[in-house]
């Protein structure tokens, strides 16, 4: 058994309060990780922690705005104090925001910055601190979250809010992932991204938004996906589980599309 698996592995999952982040955290708990759960919403984190502990893992919750450098620094100092190690970081936090805007003239600078900070800056800050911990053991797995929308999306927006800054932020995540993978190539730390299509998690805001659409809009959205359906949180969690596994050591710099051939 290698040094980093001699004790329970530790994974940090951002955006873990609900939706994909929560489902990923529970899957990793079942796979033998202890969890650090990070999100802005402290109350919802407690529910995820209970599910993680029910799966047999230890869990720590940290409420923080991960787009702010000081908050991220404090959070990772807590991880270091509690565990002294970090084997995996899953940057799920982000989203397209709740402002449904399409016209370029309607996208304010504040909306633009908020979406980019929530998706891109948070991933950068968390990765920077995570790498410091991972390099101590010469091992680590970083999984960022891109999107099929990184390639641009025509037609109905479905569950996407501010589509233009969201597409820009996710395209930037692809470049960030590929370059960081090259920069860390010899360190034992891999960097990959999952690029979901329309995923409807078991619970959470995206499910609520999708189910609030008229039935014909829901069906039109499914029909636009070659696979003929939306994806599930369990399918995304399975992709992440592979990328954070020891067996994925030669997979780095990859953007793994899990989108039913949407992109």
Buried (B, 14 or more C-beta within 10 A) or exposed (E): EEEBEEEBBBBBBBBBBBBBBBBBBBBBBBBEBBBBBBBBBEEBBEBBBEBBEEBEBBBBBBBBBBBBEEBBBEBBEBBBEBBEBBBBBBBBBBBBBEBBBEEEEEBEEEBBEBBBBBBBBBBBBBBBBBBEBBBEBEBBBBBBBBBBBBBEBEEEBBBBBBBBBBBBBBBBBBEBBBEBBEEBEEEBBBBBBBBBBBBBBBBBEBBEBBEEBEEEEBEBBBEBBEEEEBBBBBEBBBBBBBBBBEEBEEBBBBBBBBBBEBB
